Amino acid sequence: MIQVTRKDSQEANENLIRRFNRKVQQSGVLSRVKALQFFEKPMSKRDRRDRAIIRKARKADKLKRIRLGIR
């Protein structure tokens, strides 16, 4: 999906770039590419939730240690 943006006769380059960026963002091309950038194996909802809980607990523990000065 190619976004075509033509410059008007009296339009500044900054406006052209801003208009192009807005078109690309609204089309959703970048979000789709970023989502498909890394392959993720299919995982059950329960496994995904369990991993998120573990990740959140580890992060909280790490922040707690940093605040206490234990590293």
C-alpha positions in Angstrom: 0.0 0.0 0.0 1.9 3.0 -1.3 1.0 6.5 -0.1 1.3 9.1 -2.9 1.6 12.7 -1.8 2.2 15.4 -4.3 3.5 18.8 -3.5 1.4 21.9 -4.2 3.0 24.8 -6.0 3.4 27.0 -2.9 3.6 24.4 -0.2 6.5 24.2 2.2 8.5 21.0 2.4 7.7 20.7 6.2 4.0 20.7 5.4 4.4 18.1 2.7 6.3 15.8 5.1 3.7 16.4 7.9 0.9 15.6 5.5 2.7 12.4 4.3 3.3 11.2 7.8 -0.3 11.8 8.8 -1.5 9.7 5.7 0.8 6.9 6.6 -0.2 6.9 10.2 -3.9 6.9 9.4 -3.5 4.1 6.9 -2.2 1.8 9.7 0.7 0.4 7.6 3.4 0.9 10.2 1.3 -0.6 13.0 0.7 -3.7 10.9 4.4 -4.0 10.0 5.5 -3.6 13.6 3.0 -6.3 14.7 4.3 -8.7 12.1 8.0 -7.9 12.7 8.6 -10.7 15.2 7.0 -14.1 14.9 5.2 -15.1 18.0 4.2 -18.7 18.5 0.5 -19.3 19.1 -0.1 -19.4 22.9 -3.2 -20.0 25.0 -4.8 -17.0 26.7 -4.1 -18.6 30.1 -0.3 -19.0 29.4 -0.1 -15.4 28.1 -1.8 -14.1 31.2 0.4 -16.2 33.5 3.6 -14.9 31.8 2.3 -11.3 32.1 1.7 -11.8 35.8 5.2 -13.2 36.3 6.7 -10.4 34.3 4.9 -7.7 36.3 5.9 -9.3 39.6 9.6 -9.4 38.5 9.5 -5.8 37.5 7.9 -4.7 40.8 10.6 -6.7 42.7 13.3 -5.0 40.7 12.0 -1.5 41.3 11.6 -2.3 45.0 15.3 -3.4 45.2 16.4 -0.3 43.3 14.5 1.9 45.7 16.0 0.2 48.7 19.5 0.4 47.2 19.9 -3.4 47.1 21.4 -4.3 43.8 
